[in-house]
Amino acid sequence: MIRLKKNVELPSIWPTGFETPLSEEERAIQGTVHRFARDVLRPLGRELDRMTPEDVIAPGSPYWTAMFEAAKLGLDPQLIAQFPPEMGVRIESIIGEELGWGDAGLACSIGVAGAPLMMAQSVGNQELIDMCMGKIGCWASTQPDRGSDAVTFYREEIIAHGKQPVGNITAKVGADEIVINGQYSSWVSNGSVAQVALAYMAADYGDGFYRSGENGTQTNGIALIVPLDLPGISRGKPLDKIGQRALPQGEIFFDNVKVPKRFAIALNDEFLGNLASMWSHAGVGMCQAFTGAARAAFELALAYCHERKQGGGFLIEHQMTQLRVGEMLRRLEMARAVARRSLAFARMSPQTHPYASAQAKVSVTEEAMKIVHEAFQLFGGNGTTREYPIEKIFRDIRSALIEDGENYILTARLGGLASQLYQNGWTKE
Ligand SMILES: Cc1cc2nc3c(=O)[nH]c(=O)nc-3n(C[C@H](O)[C@H](O)[C@H](O)COP(=O)(O)OP(=O)(O)OC[C@H]3O[C@@H](n4cnc5c(N)ncnc54)[C@H](O)[C@@H]3O)c2cc1C
């Protein structure tokens, strides 16, 4: 049936756009996280953006205030788990979007800080849960020589010599102990501040780094939780980069680091599955955060168009500006829809896949980039100055096109996945 209206009134609108009505609980959570994003993350994020990477992580830095205040909010998986799945997805999405709206770098730092704890909870290991509780975590996977290569799941994706490179960090797995040597890349988010790492690396279980499987030569691997105060662990200089400067990143070095084998969360047989699960989780988190960052850019541009006069009136009065604002809002709605759908798939589908999450991360960040690009342009010369906040959001979003997997690579992986699904019968009926 058509829902008939007597008059044309303005549509229902929420901070997160054209939503069906939010429940009281959803509204309360949205309000709390929005206030936190507005009053804490956004001002502290701007402050941190202008500091050196060393000062960002120094004692007394606003970074620690942001992390401390975030911890007080109690935005953990237990909160989401109380709700029915569909509602949980919407709440998780709104939380992620609000945090990204406040500051994309801090949103990523807060998100990844809980990764080791969440993994410990997922495998149900109480010792590891206790070890990770209340700590800042990181997800260590990429290495200087293994960037895009660290996110491959099928042999066909490595074509040069038909096998995965071992990489720069390796584990020797003994009966009771694992010995780790090498380093992670300087890109590890929270790498320079984390107290505990969810770490993925190539592993030798006694007969080398490679094994023959039905899919050809495969690298042996291990995933484990590592307390980062063990003897032999050191850090590189915190990374100086253009975007998400509030997010501390840096190398982690391992020199004969001995870790009890019971800290492993996935040995060889479960390694790729575990990595895939973690990566699916991270990709959908990125989607919500960068929808929020794009929304921040849109809102700033919308306000500016109502303040700046050119051509005899406010910018917004010109039809061309309305087209540009409409384009931004359309893209924002599209990004949010993709972000939510991918989150629902990751949380509720019986069989998730990292490339299904990754395609959404590509779409959201590409749309976010287009939105912030247009917002920047609408600010004219002012957009290029550090006095206005839009240039920071531009830099923050630009980094997201590479973060959590470079977008071309992820899209190519999606094409490969489509081929596998086709060969498995998909679309043939
Ligand atoms: C803000 C940010 C946060 C990050 N956080 C983390 C984190 O928390 N933990 C972590 O482990 N890592 C993290 N990373 C690392 C990130 O996952 C990698 O940067 C990303 O996977 C790309 O790897 P790379 O930088 O080594 O680029 P490369 O893999 O060297 O790619 C460089 C270029 O080569 C192209 N290319 C690569 N492989 C191929 C190929 N086979 N065929 C054709 N072209 C190819 C790519 O498309 C790209 O344009 C982060 C990165 C950023 C920017």
The ligand as a Gaussian input file, in Angstrom:
#p B3LYP/6-31G(d) Opt

LIG

0 1
 C       46.486000       4.427000       8.740000
 C       46.966000       3.020000       8.611000
 C       46.727000       2.117000       9.655000
 C       47.213000       0.796000       9.569000
 N       47.028000      -0.051000      10.632000
 C       47.601000      -1.287000      10.608000
 C       47.491000      -2.157000      11.747000
 O       46.831000      -1.843000      12.741000
 N       48.139000      -3.353000      11.712000
 C       48.862000      -3.757000      10.635000
 O       49.407000      -4.845000      10.672000
 N       48.968000      -2.956000       9.523000
 C       48.360000      -1.737000       9.493000
 N       48.442000      -0.920000       8.387000
 C       49.177000      -1.404000       7.206000
 C       48.271000      -1.634000       6.001000
 O       47.516000      -2.819000       6.170000
 C       49.161000      -1.681000       4.752000
 O       49.685000      -0.365000       4.595000
 C       48.418000      -2.088000       3.510000
 O       48.003000      -3.435000       3.601000
 C       49.265000      -1.905000       2.250000
 O       50.543000      -2.429000       2.434000
 P       51.846000      -1.541000       2.075000
 O       51.667000      -0.226000       2.725000
 O       53.039000      -2.325000       2.385000
 O       51.732000      -1.293000       0.498000
 P       52.216000      -2.344000      -0.650000
 O       51.632000      -3.691000      -0.403000
 O       53.671000      -2.248000      -0.833000
 O       51.487000      -1.712000      -1.921000
 C       52.063000      -0.601000      -2.635000
 C       51.347000      -0.495000      -3.981000
 O       51.598000      -1.684000      -4.722000
 C       50.388000      -2.266000      -5.182000
 N       50.505000      -3.738000      -5.086000
 C       50.757000      -4.478000      -3.972000
 N       50.745000      -5.790000      -4.257000
 C       50.481000      -5.892000      -5.580000
 C       50.311000      -6.998000      -6.478000
 N       50.406000      -8.280000      -6.047000
 N       50.026000      -6.727000      -7.771000
 C       49.910000      -5.457000      -8.209000
 N       50.048000      -4.366000      -7.414000
 C       50.339000      -4.584000      -6.114000
 C       49.285000      -1.728000      -4.259000
 O       48.065000      -1.634000      -4.976000
 C       49.824000      -0.374000      -3.828000
 O       49.332000       0.650000      -4.663000
 C       47.932000       0.376000       8.420000
 C       48.142000       1.295000       7.380000
 C       47.684000       2.592000       7.460000
 C       47.942000       3.531000       6.318000

